[in-house]
Amino acid sequence: MSFTIRVVPSSARARLWPAVALAASAALACSGALLPTDQATPGEQTAEVAAIQGNVPHATNLPDLWRATTVTQNHAAATESLAARIRSGAAPAPDVVIWPENSTDLDPSLYPPIYNSIATAVKDIDRPVLVGAVLQNPVRNAGQLWLPGRGPVAVYIKRRLVPFGEVIPFRSIISKITSLPSSLQPVNFTPGHRAVVFRLGKIRLGDVICYEVGFDGLVSSEIAAGANLLAVQTNDADFEIDGQTGETLQQLAMARIRAIEHNRSVVVASTTGISAVIAPDGQLLTSTHTWTRAEIEARVPLRSSTTLADRLGGWPEAVIAWGTLAALGWVIAQQLRRRKRKSPARAAE
């Protein structure tokens, strides 16, 4: 019996390792699909949740779009409409109602008509309502929890602010060149610094606002703080005046990923859509169209289990990212060595 040993040339090995690294990264990235997911268990707690999409004036410019009192009145009217349906027996009473980001751009504590409009709607539906509000002194983007007969009782302050939307980076330097900072955003918003979980009976509601849903650490911090239900308050109206839907579809996809990642139900409330209620497996239980008023409801499970994604945190992403960079650097280094070896040979010729 004889054996033949084949030596792989160094050039072939150099080409092989990047392929192996790529395959390993792809396998690690796709391995999550093979993991078992938590299923519904007999007797698990559930909650009826509602999202209000009051809509805004569909204008072709921002000044006409942001008629602040109209936006708040729209959401109050939609809430009162849902309350009427509940009283008639046409809809179940929700355990919590979610209004979107910027459902009031006027601080209720400073504008009595706005306060009264919200308070009346909350009293009418007789349920806790999470209102998206811009608060003053200092300026903050907030999710403000209102209770019937009590008004606002707790607040979550948006932590990750939108550059050139809520905060102007390098404001002092840019202001020396152009007056745009003053016209775009006269005063920087003040960010919050902590996760907030609203405790509403059996519900532990964690909130993120708008594009915060795209940041792993912000969403996972709400889970770590005890949230068994997630809300995403958003407003994409000023990004989609011309009829595009890219912004809202991206955020909806991110919210569905978060539902799967953390095994939590997610309520997305948008001023103009798409609003949705998402199951822990990422399925849309109900959703709206854009640029229309709507009130949606669904019964969702309240889960508090910890997923593998919760336990691992950002490590898989870090391994994939740094591994990819290392593989790329290794390939570049190999190419440079190869060129150096060829250069003396060409010089000798």
C-alpha positions, 0 to 999 in steps of 0.5 A: 500500500502506498500513500501520496502526500500532496503539498498545497502551494503557498500561493494556494494556501494564501487564497484558501484562508480568506475563503475559510474566514469568509465561510466561517463568518457567514456560518456564524451570522446565519447560525441564529436561524438554527437556534430554537425560539421560545414558544407560547406557554400555557397560562402565559400572561397577555395584554391588549395593546393599542397604537394610535396613528393620528396622521398629520397634514400632508403638506409639501413643506415643513411649515405647513406640515407642522401645525402642532395643535392640529397634530395633537388634536388628530391623535386625541380625536383618534383616541376618542374614536377608539374609546367610542368603539370600546363603549359600543362593544366593537373593540376590546378595551386595551391595557395600554395605548401608545401615541407616536413621537411628536404627537405633541410638539408643544409642552403640555405643561406650558400650553393648557389647551394642549394639556386639556386635549390630551387629558380629555382623550386619556380620560375618555379611553380610561387607560394609560396612554404613552404620549410622544411629547417635546418638553421644554426647559431643557428641550427633550424628546420624550415618551410621557406616560399619562394616567386618567385623572392624573395627567403625566406621571412618568417620562422616558427621555430619548437618549440617542439624538439625531444629528442635524435633526435634534442636535447640531454637531460642532455647532459653534464652528459651523455657526461661524460659517453659516446660519443654518444651525440656527434655522435647522435647530436653534437649540440642541435637544438634551438627551436622557441617560437611562432606560425607563420601564413603565410599570402598568399592572402586569405590563412592564413597558420599555420605550425607544424613540424613532431611530433608537430602535437601530441601536442594540444597546438602547433596546437591550438596556430596556430588556435588562431593566425588566421590560416584557413589552416594547414600544417604538414611538416614531415620526417619519413625516418630515422624511416622507413629504414627497411620498417615499416610504423608505424611512418607515419601512426600515424602522418597521423592519428593525422593530421586527428584528428586535422582537425576534432578538429579544422574544418580546412583542413590540408596538410601533406607533407612527404619526403617519404610518406604518404603525404596527403590533408585532409578535415575538416571532416578528410577525405583523399582527396588525398594521396600518397604511401611510398618511391616514388616521388609524387605530389598531389593536392586538392581544400580545404575550408578555414575556420576560425570558432571556434570549441567547441574544440578550446573554451574548450581547454584542459579542457575535457582532464584534467577533464577525466585524473584527474577524472580517477586518483581520482577514482583510488585513491579512490578505492585504499583507500577503499581497504586499509581501508577494509584490516585494518578492516579485520586485527584486526578481524583476530588478535582476532581469 
